[in-house]
Amino acid sequence: MKFGVVTFPGSNCDDDMIYVLRDVLKQDVVNLWHKDTDLQGAEFIILPGGFSYGDYLRSGAIAKLSPIMNEVINHANRGGYVLGICNGFQILTESGLLEGALLHNNNQKFICKNVYLKPANNSTVITKELDRDRSYKIPIAHGEGRFYAPEDMMKSILDNDQVIFRYCSEEGQLGELYNPNGSLNNIAGICNKGRNVFGMMPHPERAADAALSNEDGRLLFESILKNI
Amino acid sequence: MSANYQQEATLEQAIELGLRAEEFEMIKEILGRTPNFTETSVYSVMWSEHCSYKNSIFWLKQLPKDGPHMLVKAGEENAGLVDLGDGVGCAFKIESHNHPSALEPYQGAATGVGGINRDIFTMGARPIAQLNSLRFGEVDSDKTKWLVKGVVKGISHYGNAFGIPTVGGEVFFDKSYNQNPLVNAFSAGLLDTKKIISAKAKGPGNPVYIVGAATGKDGIAGAAFASKDITEDSANDLPSVQVGDPFLEKLLLEATMELAETDAIVGMQDMGAAGITCSTNEMSAGGGVGMDIHLDRVPTRQDNMQPYEILLSESQERMLVVVQKGKEQVVKDIFTKWDLHAEEIGVVTDTKRTRYFMNGELVSDVPSESLVLGGGAPQYQREYKEPAYYQEYKKFNINDVKQPDNLKEVAYFLLSHPNIASKRWVYEQYDSMVGTKTMTTNQPSDAGVVNIKGTDKALAMTVDCNSRYVHADPEVGTAIAVSEAARNIVCSGGEPSAITNCLNFGNPYNPESYWQFVGAIKGMSAACRKFETPVTGGNVSFYNQSVINGVEKPVFPTPTIGMIGLLQDKNNLMTLDFKQKGDLIFILGDSVDCIASSEYLYSYHKVEASPAPYFDLDKEFDLQQAVKGLISNRLINAAHDCSDGGLFVTLAEMSFPRGLGFDIVTDSEVREDAFLFGEAQSRVIVTVSEEQEDEFIEFMAQSGVNFTLLGHVTKGKFVVDDEHFGFCDEAKDIYLNALGNKLN
């Protein structure tokens, strides 16, 4: 499968994602430029983390206007796979491919640390191979990661089983104590109703290389590879 | 434009700009005439302490600069450059941004991060990791809290958006920094040794470009501002503080990296202190050429900027680039791709003079060499005098300090002290993992260690300075700072390579402050020679003190040492955490009756007058050789150096990551408080699995370094001489949250 990783001006996790896909997982990857209007045959698009356009307005609010985003949206609407991580998740909610919004962390600070995630289902390509009874150690690094959706939208997200990851303890317990940023429902990641567009705040690409002594994130990519 | 700036400057104007009367005379002699106002402005910033190092260069020249792996000499390029082998070089440097941070902590710290990273990537090196060393006043004061929050947010916002991980650092609180915090930022980058970008202009006829941000009125004469005392009136200097844009810096980085791959570039220098003035003159003088620069072609943010304003502006995220004639389009295309300015503003000449024009009119014409450090800039040897306190401090006698009855209480006092407690509140605001190279996130170690992808190697780095020791004894204290940095590198599994320094001192015209500076240079030289770690560069920040009601109070002298080291085999990374219950805990080095200058003595007993702690450079060196041998022979499974807070804190820090504990016995020959909380140097705690005990003892017996079995790792209980000192969980909770509780 061919992956496409989009670089917006200000993206800073694009190289990390390409490294994991190409050098660790030995996949075919094309780096897409924000001014491009062609996905160059990529079947799985990844919007990486960073501060697109400086994120001086709202995170992701300008990036959604990039030429490449028209193609990404068309791709998603045709059922193509799209994954947004951190700033990529923010771009997906801003562009309407995913519901909800990502607000300032409730402590009003940027937070970078390892957190634990629990898969909320096994019904997406990214969660299918994961164990719902264990936790996965994956780092976060964001200032605006508090997932929010109005009540009726949240009900629909839950009814449609669109939550893919929740923050939890190392032992896998859910609870406000293990919620790093105040996200509603401990939500760390969601998908769309079509289950082909995914967004998550934690960075699985930062936990996928043996040299860093944590490969929990690699399991998410392996799930994708096994199920597409 | 106003004709005033073309008229001859007066002595009063020169003094107002920060020049001394004799310096104004020197300028007249160099030019053979009286300079105009614009020229006088140019000299005033280039001859400011910040750019000329006029009061420090005599001593800086005495630092050891040569090493087997140096790629460029100290001070010749924007940062030091060390050969890591396999065609990879490491550019690294530390710089201060103290004065701006004292006034506007957020922007001051942010632009400090921006500036140091530009120094690295202007050489063609992609930054891979950052560190920072911060010092603030008393933690309970509202002003300190405001400064800490602003500085940390500034570093966080700029560094995180720029996308380079912050992998370590230090934070220290002391009342000497109440009005004058220290913000020292370190960056290291990697480059292909065949693609080093020079900071020299060459080839008359080659065009000169300004790239990056437009030039505004921010930070005008910031270098001159940084070269005077912080006073109650300093807030009036607010326009001297620059404003940073990390997004622009990120674009500039990527464009520069693309430029480094081409053959279009002759030389490049970032614009930091003294902006266009400094970069044009340093590049010209460096290459033995001249430049004609047209200031009206510089993109500006404001209309009607005067020539001197354009020349002295310290607007951030700008670079000066000398392009190979005929290759202009290559450069323009790259900058267009990244939506950045790239304007041709002049040309390299063979005149050896820097001439500035405004709308065709010559506004300044000076010989480049006369302006720069190592050229015509003044160099002074200042007087120095040993202060009275130095001998007073040496009279300290441990027997005058009563040992407290409850040492457990002392232990918890220290674990919750802001200088000892976890700096989590600070470092969690920094992106420490972007780049997917940070090996020490999940494998905690005494130094930050980053993976050099595609090789077997890793790079270790650390910043260290206990300024209380330096204050007590500048020479010994600075030797300790270098030694501790080397010890941290060695304990992480690395081999110390080289250092960069950030020398934060008081007013150089104060003989007692200058005595501290001279002592620091001597101590640094001795230790760097011993460890064969040359000084590759850095910066000097004088005038760190406050003048309140006419009384000068210098900060603790703070020569921050930034050191890099190489792990030839990244699998040799050594971690500091206890691995399993039952492992044996040994201390390497000597246990002595010393509590001098410890946090325990200073903060618990409130005794300020004591000398630097026990230290012996030769023993330190032998200790480090032993630790290297233990790591390469794989005889230990954890190593942590015994530093601030002493042995108990060291053991607690080793317990926390895996929730383990320790059961140890003290030494009857040493006072128990000195044993547990003293900060005698040259000690490392290691753990050994029971199976390897014999092999370990055999190795250590041959090393000549003293070693003592302290006890063993427990499941979670802290025990000293059979006395219960609490549990890991409760101690960890206190240690992790103490600083945040103070600041929130």
Chai-1 contact restraints between the chains, C-beta under 6 A:
chainA,res_idxA,chainB,res_idxB,connection_type,confidence,min_distance_angstrom,max_distance_angstrom,comment,restraint_id
A,P9,B,L251,contact,1.0,0.0,6.0,A-B,restraint_1
A,G10,B,F247,contact,1.0,0.0,6.0,A-B,restraint_2
A,G10,B,K250,contact,1.0,0.0,6.0,A-B,restraint_3
A,N12,B,G163,contact,1.0,0.0,6.0,A-B,restraint_4
A,N12,B,V434,contact,1.0,0.0,6.0,A-B,restraint_5
A,D16,B,T436,contact,1.0,0.0,6.0,A-B,restraint_6
A,F51,B,A161,contact,1.0,0.0,6.0,A-B,restraint_7
A,G54,B,F247,contact,1.0,0.0,6.0,A-B,restraint_8
A,K109,B,Q429,contact,1.0,0.0,6.0,A-B,restraint_9
A,F110,B,S156,contact,1.0,0.0,6.0,A-B,restraint_10
A,F110,B,N160,contact,1.0,0.0,6.0,A-B,restraint_11
A,F110,B,Q429,contact,1.0,0.0,6.0,A-B,restraint_12
A,I111,B,E428,contact,1.0,0.0,6.0,A-B,restraint_13
A,C112,B,E428,contact,1.0,0.0,6.0,A-B,restraint_14
A,C112,B,D431,contact,1.0,0.0,6.0,A-B,restraint_15
A,C112,B,S432,contact,1.0,0.0,6.0,A-B,restraint_16
A,K113,B,E428,contact,1.0,0.0,6.0,A-B,restraint_17
A,P139,B,M433,contact,1.0,0.0,6.0,A-B,restraint_18
A,A141,B,D431,contact,1.0,0.0,6.0,A-B,restraint_19
A,R206,B,M433,contact,1.0,0.0,6.0,A-B,restraint_20
A,R206,B,T436,contact,1.0,0.0,6.0,A-B,restraint_21
A,A211,B,N451,contact,1.0,0.0,6.0,A-B,restraint_22
A,S213,B,N442,contact,1.0,0.0,6.0,A-B,restraint_23
A,S213,B,Q443,contact,1.0,0.0,6.0,A-B,restraint_24
A,N214,B,N442,contact,1.0,0.0,6.0,A-B,restraint_25
